[in-house]
Structures are given as C-alpha cells and as structure tokens.
Amino acid sequence: MVRHPLRSNDIRERNEKLVLNLIFMNGSMAQSKVVQETGLKAPTVFRIFAKLEEEGMIRQCAEEEAVDDRAATERKGRRPSFYCIEPQSGYAVGVDFSRLAAAVIVVDFSNTVIYRHDTEFTGSQNRDSILNTIQTMIDRAITGSAIDPAALIGIGIAAPGRVDTVDGRVVEYPRIPGLSGYSIKEHFEAVYDAPVYVHNNASVIAASAYHYGTAREESSLLAVLVRSGVGGALVNHGEIFLNGTKTVLEIGRMTATDTGPESLETIVSEPAMLALVRDATGLESWEAVERTLDRETLEPIIASARDALARAVHNLYHVFHPEAILLISRFHILTEVLGAAIRCDLPECRVIPSVYDPVQACYGATDLVFARFFLRSPDQLIAGSPEK
C-alpha cells in the first residue's frame, strides 16, 4: 500500500477531531486540560477552541453544566472556562434489526436520545420489505425529531448475520431471503446524503454493554444473543473479534447434538423454543408465556434447548476464556432460564443476563457513526464515551 505524507490540512483536521472528541467523551473540558491531555501547544489548542466555537460545534458551559475537574479547580487563581459540545451541531441515527423486529433512534451531538421507535414485523418478510420498512422508520425519525438532514453526520446499522464491516455487506443471513451478499451500506447511502456504517448486531450490543453498560468492569466479554437465531460476539480489551473485516461468531451454526447435524439455532431460537411451549401449554406467543408461566414451569418445557445452549457456551468459554458472559434475549423469563443454566454450568465465570433493549442496541449503532467521525476504529466503539 502506498503511504502519502500527511498534509498540513490533514494534521489540522486530526487535531480538531482530537480536541472535539475529548470534549465529547468528558462532557466538558477546559483549554488548559486539553493542553495537558494532548501535548498540543497552548496557542494551537486556543485556535482550535476558537474555530470549533465559531463553527457552532462547542460552546462555553454554564456553571452547572461543567464537569468538575479537581486538579483544575483546586489551583490558585481564576477558575478556567469550560466548554461543552453544542448538542444541535450534529445528529446520528442508529438502527437495529432482525427477522423479527426493527428499532431506530436519533441522538444529538451530546449523545442524548431525542427520538426512538421500534416495531415488530408480522407475516412473511424479505430483504426488500424489511429495508423499505427501515427506510420509512428513518424518514419518520428525521422528520419527527425536527433535525436538519444536512446536520446528519451518519447512520449506524446493527444487522443480523455475518457482516463485512468495511463494505457494509451482509455476507450470510438466510433467515431474511435476499439479504445474504447484499450491501446495506450501498443501499442506504444511495438514499441519504450521509455515510452509513454496518456491523453485526450481537457485536454492537456486546460493545455497548462492555463500554458503558452492565459489563463495563470486565476486560473481556462473550455475548450470546437469542432471537430468531443465536448470534455471538467477543469483545476483548475494547476490540470486537473479527476475521479480517468480517464478524465471525455465528454461534447458531454450531452443531447442537452428538447424534446429527442439527444446528444450535434450530433448538434454541425464539421460534424453536416457542414451538416446545405451544405443544406443552397451547400458548401462542412469548408475551403470553411471560403473563402465564413462571420460571419453574418453563424450565422443564425448554430443558433440551436450555441444556444445548449451556453446552455450546461452555465450549466457547474454554476456547476464549472471557471474564464474563452476557446472555441477551427479548423476554425476561427466557433470559432467566437460559442464564441460570449457563451460570450453573460455568460457576467460575460471571454470567450477566440481560433483556434486549432496542434503544441500547441502537445506541451501539450510533457509536459506529461517532467512532468514524472522530477517526477512531469502529471496532473499539469509542471506549470511554459518555455514559448512556
């Protein structure tokens, strides 16, 4: 690969993004603190602050907005002026979808959710019908949040299946006809005047939990997402495990039994386990299961699925040795039963049961946008970004 020397404009832009990112991550920053953190010369930092303020990207904080910096405030002399991100200076859209449902949020430049909507799909769906629904949801999100489309800095999409994170293509996902081999990035960049970034949904949710959620105290995390299939992701010291540019942990494809080629997702997915419940109780939906059954009643009904998942996670644990395992499903009772089985099988590992939160998943997708905007690796998803 040919490497070209950085031009002065490139260096200026990188320094501006560096300063802006520090303010973004910390909530507010004083110029003197930025000088200390970056090693940039004070005149350079003052120039950058002036330029960012003139462009409307930052503003001087009100007293109650400034994040207290003890080192700065305990020095003798005048208290330094703090600067905050201007929330209306930019916006990001986050999308999470599967064969079952889709969710969309809009966040402003202070990472505050200003719009959210999610919907479940009914009937038979294919690639075109789902992408059309998502486009309608994005259009309504932009209109409903009353943002200027020109201020949209990007769209982040958490997609199911194996994903090429560079070209935004779903390499393989057979449960949505027509999606395998299709570039979601190209599709939506042809519609919106903004960059689009695509990642696997289990990876995005795992990174979200790792950086500012329930797994923030762990150095490594194995996530298992149970919905229409079984997805997985590994986050290790802030980075999502990839094979080159492609996501790799399609846990649902693992062989589930010793007696045949049956895959894990044919036993453990929401539809597969609901079929067991329907045969035993006549209940037709997981919502009805949550209203009607308790954990002790459900456990023996889905025992085969519960045990198959516990065995699969046991094997993965001994391959990767994560500090914690995050088990995510859309229903509290299902998360309890499956999480308890994993915890019983792996008492030495912290097991974190979590009910799928569409906003949290979409938050992870907006992190893709901010990561690229601040010139960070999208697979680190802005470690240390503002708490959400």
N, C-alpha and C positions, 0 to 999 in steps of 0.2 A: 504494500500500500504506500502510495506517495504521500509524504507529510509536507505540508506547506507551512512556512513560518507564520506565526501569528502577526496580524497587522495591528496597528495602534487602536483601530476601531474595535477589533475583537477583544483586546485587552480591556478597553474601557467598558464594553458591554459586560464582560465577565465580572469585572469589579462591581459594576452597578447591580448585577444579579446577586452577587455575593452579599452585598450590603442589604439589599432588599430581602433576601432570604433570611438573614439574621433577624431583621425586624419581624418578619413573618413568623419565624419559629418562636421568638421570645415574647411576642405580644407588643413590646415596645423596647426601644433602645436609645441610649444617649450616644452622641457622636464620639465622646471620649471612650466609651465602652467598645464601640466598633473599632476604633483605632487599636485598642488593646487586643481584641479578638482576632483581627485580620492581619495586623502587621503593616497595613497600609499607612502611608504618611498622613498626618492630620490634614494638610491642605487638600489632599486627594479625597479624603472622606468628607470634608466640608463641601467640596464641589459636588460630590455625588449626592449628598443630602439635599443641596440646593436644587439640583437638577430633578431629583425624584419628587421633591415638593412642588416644583414648578409644573411638572407633568401630571400632578394630582395623584401620584402613587402613594405618598405618605403625607402626614400632617402632624403638627405638634399636638401632643396628647394633652387632654385636660388632666388636672391633678389626680382625679380619681381613676383615670384610665392607666396611668403609668405603672408599670410593674416595678415594685420596689427592688432596687439593687443596693444591698447594704454597703458594698465596697464603695459605691459612688456616693451614697448619701451620708456616710459617716466621715468622709473627708471634710476638712475645714473649708469654708468658703461657700460660694453660691451653689445651690443645688443645680445640677445640669438639667438642660431641657431634654425631655424625652419625646421621641417621635413614634407614631403608630402607623400601621397600614391604613390607607383610606379604603374602607370596605367597598365603595361603589366604583373603584378603579378597574375592577375586573371580576369575571364570573367563570365558574366551571360547572359543567353538567356531568353528573355521574349516573351510570346505568348499570343495573344488574339484571340478567335474565336467564331463564332456563326453559325447558319444555313446559313447565307448569305455570310460570308467572314472570312478571317484569316489574321493575321499580325504577323510578327516576327521581333525582333530587337536583336542585340548583344551590350552589354555595357562593357567597360573595368572597371578596379577596381577604376577608378576615376569617374565612373558613366557617362561617355561620350559615346554617341551612335556612334558606329563605323560601323554599318550595319543596314539596315532596308529594309523590303519588305512586301508588302501586296497584297492580291489577292481576287477577288470576285469569289464565286462558281457559276457555271452555271449548269442547269439541276438538276435532282434528285440526292440527296446526302444521304448517310447513314453513320453510325459510321465509318466503315472501310475505306470508300473512303475519308472522311474528315481527319481521323487520318493519313492515308497514305500521303495525301497532306501536312499536317503539318510536318510530318517526313521529307519529301523531302525539305520543306522550311527550317527546322532546319539544315539539312545536308548542304544545299547551304549556309546558314548563316555562319556556322562554316568554310566552305571552302572559301567562299567569303571574310570573314574578316581575313583570314590567321592566325587564332589563333591555338595554340596547344591544341588539345582536352583534354590533361592532365591538362591544366590550367582552364578548365571549372568548376566553383565551384557549378553550379546548373542551373536548368531550372525552371522558374516560368510560370505557365499556368493559364490564366483567362478563365474560362469555363462558358458556359451558364447553366441555370437551378439551381436547389437546389444542393449544393455541400457539401460533408463531407470533411472538410478541413484537417482532420488527415489522413485518408486513401486515399485521393485524388480521391474519387468516386463521380460521378455524380448521386445523389440519384434519381433525376427525371428530365427528359427533353424530352418530347415526340416528339418534332419537328425534332429531328435527330433520326431516327429509330436505335435501338440498343444501344443508349448511356445511357439510364436510367439503373442504377445499375452497371455501368461499371467503373472500376478504371483506370483513365487516368494515375495516378501515377505509378501503376504497369506496364502499357503498355509501357511507355517511359523509365522507369528505366531498363526494360529488353533490351532496345536498346542502351542507353547511359550510360557510366560509370560516372554518376553524379546524385546527388539527384534531385528529381522532386517534386515541391510543387504546389498544385492546390487550387484555390479559385474561387468564383463566380465573373464573370466579372463586374457586376454592383458594387459590393463591392470594387473590386480593383480600378476601375475608381474613385469611391467616395473617397476612402482613398488617392488616388493620388492628387485629387483636394483639399482635406482637408489639407494635409500636406505641399504641395508646389505649389498649383495651385490657381484657382480663389476663392476658399473658405477657404484660409488659415487664414482669420481673424475670422472665426466662431468657436464656441466651439462645435456645433452640426450641422449635415448636413444630410438631407434626399435626396437621389439621386434617380432619375427616369430615366431609360434607355429605349428608344423606338427604337427597331429594328424589328426583326422578331417576337418578343413578347414584353412584358413590364416587365422589371426587376426593382428591387429596392434594396436599401441598406441604412442603418442608421449608421453613424459614430458619436460617442458621446465621447468627450474628448479623441480622438485618437484611440478609440477601435471600431471595427466593431461589430455590434449587431449580436450575434449568439444564437442559441438554442443548448447549449452544444458545439458540434463541427460542427454543420451544419448551413449553411446560411438559412435565413428564409423569407425574404421579396420578395416572388414571387407575385408581385403586379398584374401581368396579370391574376391571378386566381380569383381576386375579382369579385363579381357579379356586372355587369355594369348597369343593369336596374332594375326597380321595378316590371316589368311585366313578368320576366322569368329568367332562369338560365344562360343567356348569359354572358360569362366572358369578362373582360375588353380587353384582348388581341385580341379577335375576332372582336373588333371595332376599337382599337387604334393602332394596329401593322402597320408596313410599308405596307405589302400586303393588309390589310383590307382597309386602307385609300387610297391606290393607286387604288383599285377597285372603290371607290367612284369617284375619279378623272377621271378614264378611262370612266366611264359611262357618266360623265358630259362633258368631253372635248375630249375624244379619245386618250389622251396622255398615253404612254405605260410604262414610267419609271419616277422615281423621278428626274433623271438628266434632262429629258425633261421638267418636271414641273418647275424646277429651271430656265431653259432657257426661258420658255414661259410665266409663270404666275407670277403675283405679289401677295403680301400678301392679299390685299383687294379682289382679285379674288378667292384665295384659301380658305379663311376663311369660306364663306358660304357653300362651297362644302363639307368640312370636319367638319361642325359645330357639327354634332352628336358625332363624335369622340373627338373633342376638348372639348365639354362640359362634356362628360363621364370621360375624364381624369381629368379635373378640379374638378369634384365632388369627384373622388377617392382620389386625392391628398389632397383635403380639409379635408376629413375624416381622412386620415393618419396624417395630420398636427395636428389635435385635439387629436390624440392618443399620438403622440411623442413630439409635440411642439418643433421642431427643430428651430434653429436660421436662417437657410437658406435652400432653396430647390434648388437642382441642376437638371436641365432638360436637358437631352442629347439625341440628335438624330443625324443621319448621314448627315442631309441636313439643310442648313441654313434657308430656308424658312419654313420648318416644325418646327424647333426649335423656330423660331419667333412666329408662330401662336399658338403653344401649350404653350409656355412660357408666352405669353401675356394673355392667358385665365387663367392660374394659378395665375398670378400676379393680375389680375382683381378680382379673387375670394378670394385672400388672400393678401390684401394690407398691412397687418401688418407684413408680412414675406418677407425677401429678396429672390427674385427668380433670379437664375443665369442660363440663357440659354447658352448652350454650344454645339458646333458642335463636334461630335465624332472625336477624333484624335487617329488613331491607334498607333502612337508612344507613346502618353501619356498613353494609356491603357496598352501597353506592358511595359512601364516604371514602372507602378504599379505592374506588374507581376515580374519584376526583383527585386523589393523591397521585395517580398516574399523570394527570394534567399538570399539577404543581411541580412534580419531580422533573418533568421535561422543561417546564417554564424556567425553573431555577437551574437548569443544566445538570441535574443530578441523574444518577442511574434510576430508571423506573423500577428496577427490581429491589431497590432499597427503600422506595416509597417514603422518602423524607423522614428518616428516623429522627425523632425528637421534634416533630412538627407539633403545632398547638393541639392540646388535648381536645378530644371531640366527645 
